[in-house]
Structure formats: C-alpha cells, structure tokens
Amino acid sequence: MSYVVAVAGPAGSGKTSMVRGLVAHLGDAVAIYMDSYERMTREPIGNVMQWAKRGADVDELSVPLLAEHLRRLKRGESVLEPAGHARIAPRKYIVFETQFGRTQKATGEQIDLLIWIDTPLEIALARKLKEFTAEALREGQTHAGRERIAWLDGYLANYLALVRGLMLLQRDRVRPQADVVVDGSGELEAIVWQAREHILQRLP
C-alpha cells in the first residue's frame, strides 16, 4: 500500500526542506515536486494577475501528467518526471510538495494526508530574501551578480503587487483542509520529526 503525503505552505515556509527531511527519516519514501510539473511560474506576470482577478481557480492551472503520475506511483508503477527526466520509483510514502493541497481537484484526490507548514509570511519572505541575496553575494560585482540584484528588485515588486495576496488566499483555502498543521517558524529538525510522528500514527 502506498500513501501520498502532501506538504503545503507559502513560499519560504520550508516545504522543500520538509519533504527532503521526511524522505530521509521515513525510510521507505520518495519525493515528487509540483514545481517539476507546473507552468504558472513561467507565465508573464500579467497573465498571472488576470488569473488572480478571475478568482485564482487552481483548476485552471496546467500541471500536465502530475495527477496521472501520483496515481501510477500509488499503483506501484515508476514514473519519469518531466523537468530533469529522473525516474521516480514507487515507495510506501510518496511525499508530495504542493502549493495547492486538496484545492486542486485532480491532484487533491490522490492525497492521503496533508501537512500544512504554518509559517508567518514575514519569516517566509525573509528566508527567500536570504536565499536570493546569498546567491547575489556569491556572484559579486559581476554581470551575473548585477542581473541577480535586478531580478530580486522585480521579485519584490511582484511580491507587493500580487504574490503576498496569493499567499494569503492560499492560507485561507489550503490550511483548513490540512490533516496536520505544524509551526514553520521553529527549527527544521524538530518540525520534520513532529510531522513524521503524525504520518506514522495515521498511515501505519
């Protein structure tokens, strides 16, 4: 029997670190990431704003193959993820990083346990900024470094204009459907172990 354990939370909440930690500590587990399938982040910002104005219906968003791959993994079949073409072999726990939890019908139907990482937005943003500025500092006073700073300026403009509002909407829609809510402002190791205990109690 395979179970899909979904991990959701705002950008910067620690979803990727949580997924990696759970895969390591659960043992019989494999990770699958929505980012490998989704196309929204490659859309022009104007298109995303129009989508938000229409009500931000996540079922409008294209995530080709993702629901099918989750179903196949639960059936015990391997899949080939589209981004890096890595083969994902089925395991008992399929740890699924997602922005949408159960709100997206096709993928949400495959989720057996949903974990929401409850991270204050200012902490989540600070974590993303530290990540981006560390990259810019490594690149220094090079053309790549200057491009990184310009990109960061654009990111913050988009955050104020759109992204923060979408993350508030995500919290209002996704969090109430979670089976487990963990405090994302604490230490990662403690959060991972807390989530692991909930998984083992509910999906033995």
Secondary structure, DSSP 8 states (H G I E B T S, - for coil): --EEEEEE--TTSSHHHHHHHHHHHHSSEEEEEGGGT--GGGS-HHHHHHHHHTT--GGGS--TTHHHHHHHHHTT--EE-TTT--EE---SEEEEE-SSTTSSHHHHTT-SEEEEEE--HHHHHHHHHHHHHHHHHHH-SSHHHHHHHHHHHHHHHHIIIIIHHHHHHHHHHHGGG-SEEEETTS-HHHHHHHHHHHHHHH--
